Amino acid sequence: MVKRNFVKESAMSDEQLQKTASFLYERYKKDERERTYASVKHILTYLGIGATIATAFVSPNAAGAITKMFYSPTFSYDPEGWKWHNKGYLRQSLRRLEAQKLIKYAVVDGQALITITKEGKTKVLKYALENLEVKKPQSWDGKWRVVIYDIPARDRSLQLVIRDALKAMGFYQMQESVYLFPYPCYDEVEFLRSFYNAGSMVKYLLVTKLEDDTLYREYFGV
């Protein structure tokens, strides 16, 4: 788990939120339809990618009780995703989230909807950082992934959050700013540098030959 929280609540833009939530959504959308009861993580992620819930859905006495989802044209997903969940449990979860100030009621285009708050955005970021775990494939492809970062000393906080994230994912520290991993992890690294606007300061290298790699093979068990 990444312990440092480099991004403050107020610093998270709508674009970063959608990028973060989209990253999360891709991580567990496969098992989403197997879930009858929506977790807090799943609800906030749906809201983070641009989904909204009509307040009629929250009231058990409202006519229709139909889920309505609105999403950004830049992100495609099942527009009826909410229908897979137990409605009573979802209503209860939404009430708890509102009490925790993670969601709120808002009027959008004349319609009362439920949207995510600033505190809810921060929660989504926390979930995303915790989901940076790289899935281990059945076999190693014989290639090494090397991440190098060159971040100015004045951005010490950014140095620390990148370092902590790489260590949390299981990278081996070869040198002060050089980390090694045997399995594909481009998406995770790209999310990390994209969210923190690290850009070219963080490099991802795919290495087909690494001299004297016995120690690293033993470390990763490959």
C-alpha positions as CSV (number, residue, x, y, z in Angstrom):
1,M,0.0,0.0,0.0
2,V,1.3,3.5,-0.8
3,K,1.5,5.4,2.4
4,R,2.2,8.8,1.2
5,N,-0.6,11.0,-0.1
6,F,1.1,13.6,-2.4
7,V,-2.1,15.0,-3.9
8,K,-4.2,17.2,-1.7
9,E,-8.0,17.0,-2.0
10,S,-8.4,20.4,-3.7
11,A,-5.7,19.6,-6.3
12,M,-7.5,16.8,-8.0
13,S,-9.1,18.0,-11.3
14,D,-12.1,16.5,-13.0
15,E,-9.8,15.2,-15.7
16,Q,-7.5,13.5,-13.1
17,L,-10.6,12.0,-11.4
18,Q,-11.9,10.5,-14.6
19,K,-8.4,9.2,-15.5
20,T,-8.0,7.7,-12.0
21,A,-11.5,6.1,-11.9
22,S,-11.1,4.8,-15.4
23,F,-7.9,3.1,-14.3
24,L,-9.7,1.5,-11.4
25,Y,-12.7,0.5,-13.5
26,E,-10.5,-1.4,-15.9
27,R,-9.1,-3.3,-12.9
28,Y,-12.3,-4.8,-11.8
29,K,-15.0,-4.4,-14.4
30,K,-14.7,-8.1,-15.3
31,D,-16.0,-9.2,-11.9
32,E,-18.5,-6.4,-11.6
33,R,-21.5,-8.3,-12.9
34,E,-20.8,-11.1,-10.5
35,R,-21.4,-8.7,-7.6
36,T,-24.9,-8.4,-6.3
37,Y,-23.9,-5.9,-3.7
38,A,-22.0,-2.8,-4.8
39,S,-19.1,-1.9,-2.6
40,V,-18.1,1.6,-1.7
41,K,-15.1,1.3,-4.0
42,H,-17.3,0.4,-6.9
43,I,-19.9,3.1,-6.3
44,L,-17.3,5.9,-6.1
45,T,-15.5,4.6,-9.1
46,Y,-18.7,4.6,-11.2
47,L,-19.3,8.2,-10.1
48,G,-15.7,9.1,-10.8
49,I,-15.8,8.0,-14.4
50,G,-18.7,10.3,-15.0
51,A,-21.8,8.3,-14.0
52,T,-24.6,10.0,-12.0
53,I,-27.5,8.5,-10.2
54,A,-31.0,10.0,-10.5
55,T,-32.3,10.7,-7.0
56,A,-35.5,8.9,-7.9
57,F,-33.5,5.7,-7.7
58,V,-32.6,6.4,-4.0
59,S,-36.2,6.8,-2.9
60,P,-38.0,3.4,-2.5
61,N,-41.4,5.2,-3.2
62,A,-40.3,7.1,-6.3
63,A,-42.1,6.2,-9.5
64,G,-40.0,4.2,-11.9
65,A,-37.0,3.8,-9.6
66,I,-34.9,3.7,-12.7
67,T,-31.1,4.1,-12.8
68,K,-29.9,6.8,-15.2
69,M,-26.2,7.1,-16.1
70,F,-24.5,9.8,-17.9
71,Y,-20.9,9.4,-19.0
72,S,-18.1,11.2,-20.8
73,P,-18.0,10.6,-24.6
74,T,-14.2,9.9,-24.1
75,F,-14.9,6.9,-22.0
76,S,-17.1,3.9,-23.0
77,Y,-18.7,1.4,-20.6
78,D,-22.0,-0.3,-20.0
79,P,-24.5,2.5,-19.5
80,E,-26.8,0.2,-17.5
81,G,-24.1,-0.9,-15.1
82,W,-26.0,-0.1,-12.0
83,K,-28.8,-2.5,-12.8
84,W,-26.7,-5.5,-11.7
85,H,-26.7,-4.4,-8.1
86,N,-29.2,-5.1,-5.3
87,K,-31.3,-1.8,-5.2
88,G,-32.0,-1.9,-1.5
89,Y,-28.4,-2.4,-0.6
90,L,-27.3,0.3,-3.1
91,R,-29.7,2.8,-1.5
92,Q,-28.3,2.0,1.9
93,S,-24.7,2.4,0.7
94,L,-25.5,5.7,-0.9
95,R,-27.0,7.0,2.3
96,R,-23.8,6.0,4.2
97,L,-21.6,7.7,1.6
98,E,-23.7,10.8,1.9
99,A,-23.3,10.8,5.7
100,Q,-19.5,10.5,5.2
101,K,-19.7,13.4,2.8
102,L,-18.2,11.3,-0.1
103,I,-21.3,12.0,-2.3
104,K,-23.8,14.8,-2.5
105,Y,-27.1,15.8,-4.1
106,A,-26.8,18.3,-6.9
107,V,-29.1,19.7,-9.6
108,V,-27.7,19.1,-13.1
109,D,-29.6,20.4,-16.1
110,G,-32.7,20.7,-13.9
111,Q,-32.5,17.1,-12.6
112,A,-31.6,16.1,-9.1
113,L,-28.6,13.8,-9.2
114,I,-26.1,12.2,-6.9
115,T,-22.5,13.2,-7.6
116,I,-19.1,12.7,-6.0
117,T,-17.6,15.3,-3.6
118,K,-14.0,16.5,-3.2
119,E,-13.6,14.0,-0.3
120,G,-14.9,11.3,-2.5
121,K,-12.4,12.1,-5.2
122,T,-9.6,11.7,-2.7
123,K,-11.0,8.3,-1.7
124,V,-10.9,7.2,-5.4
125,L,-7.3,8.2,-5.6
126,K,-6.5,6.2,-2.5
127,Y,-8.2,3.1,-4.1
128,A,-6.3,3.6,-7.3
129,L,-2.9,3.8,-5.6
130,E,-3.8,0.6,-3.6
131,N,-4.7,-1.1,-6.9
132,L,-1.3,-0.5,-8.5
133,E,-0.4,-4.2,-7.8
134,V,0.9,-5.9,-10.9
135,K,-0.7,-9.2,-11.8
136,K,1.9,-12.0,-12.1
137,P,1.6,-13.9,-15.4
138,Q,1.8,-17.7,-15.5
139,S,5.3,-17.5,-17.0
140,W,8.1,-14.9,-17.4
141,D,8.8,-13.7,-20.9
142,G,12.5,-13.2,-20.2
143,K,12.4,-9.4,-20.4
144,W,13.1,-6.9,-17.7
145,R,11.1,-3.7,-17.0
146,V,13.3,-0.8,-15.8
147,V,11.9,2.4,-14.4
148,I,14.2,5.4,-14.1
149,Y,13.1,8.7,-12.7
150,D,15.0,12.0,-12.7
151,I,13.0,14.4,-10.5
152,P,14.5,17.8,-9.4
153,A,15.5,18.0,-5.7
154,R,12.9,20.8,-5.2
155,D,10.2,18.2,-5.9
156,R,11.2,16.0,-3.0
157,S,7.6,15.1,-2.3
158,L,7.1,13.8,-5.8
159,Q,10.4,11.8,-5.6
160,L,9.1,10.1,-2.4
161,V,5.6,9.3,-3.8
162,I,7.0,7.7,-7.0
163,R,9.6,5.8,-5.0
164,D,7.0,4.5,-2.5
165,A,4.6,3.5,-5.3
166,L,7.3,1.5,-7.1
167,K,8.3,-0.3,-3.9
168,A,4.6,-1.0,-3.1
169,M,4.3,-2.7,-6.6
170,G,7.3,-4.9,-5.8
171,F,10.0,-3.3,-7.8
172,Y,13.7,-4.0,-6.9
173,Q,15.8,-0.9,-6.3
174,M,18.9,-1.3,-8.4
175,Q,20.2,2.3,-7.7
176,E,18.9,5.4,-6.1
177,S,16.4,6.2,-8.9
178,V,16.5,3.0,-10.9
179,Y,14.0,0.2,-10.3
180,L,13.6,-3.2,-11.8
181,F,10.6,-5.6,-12.4
182,P,10.2,-8.7,-14.5
183,Y,6.6,-8.5,-15.5
184,P,4.6,-6.2,-17.8
185,C,3.6,-3.1,-15.8
186,Y,3.4,-0.3,-18.3
187,D,-0.2,0.6,-17.5
188,E,0.6,1.0,-13.8
189,V,3.7,3.1,-14.4
190,E,1.9,5.2,-17.0
191,F,-1.0,5.9,-14.6
192,L,1.5,6.9,-11.9
193,R,3.4,9.4,-14.0
194,S,0.4,10.7,-15.8
195,F,-1.6,11.4,-12.6
196,Y,1.3,13.1,-11.0
197,N,2.2,15.0,-14.2
198,A,5.7,13.5,-14.0
199,G,5.9,13.2,-17.8
200,S,9.4,12.6,-19.1
201,M,10.9,12.7,-15.6
202,V,9.8,9.0,-15.3
203,K,11.1,6.6,-18.0
204,Y,9.8,3.0,-18.7
205,L,12.4,0.8,-20.4
206,L,11.9,-2.7,-21.8
207,V,15.2,-4.6,-21.6
208,T,15.8,-7.9,-23.4
209,K,19.2,-8.5,-22.0
210,L,20.5,-7.6,-18.5
211,E,24.1,-8.5,-17.6
212,D,24.7,-10.4,-14.4
213,D,21.0,-10.8,-13.6
214,T,21.3,-13.9,-11.4
215,L,20.7,-11.9,-8.3
216,Y,17.5,-10.4,-9.8
217,R,16.3,-13.7,-11.1
218,E,16.7,-15.2,-7.6
219,Y,15.0,-12.2,-6.0
220,F,11.9,-12.5,-8.2
221,G,12.0,-16.2,-8.5
222,V,12.2,-16.3,-12.3
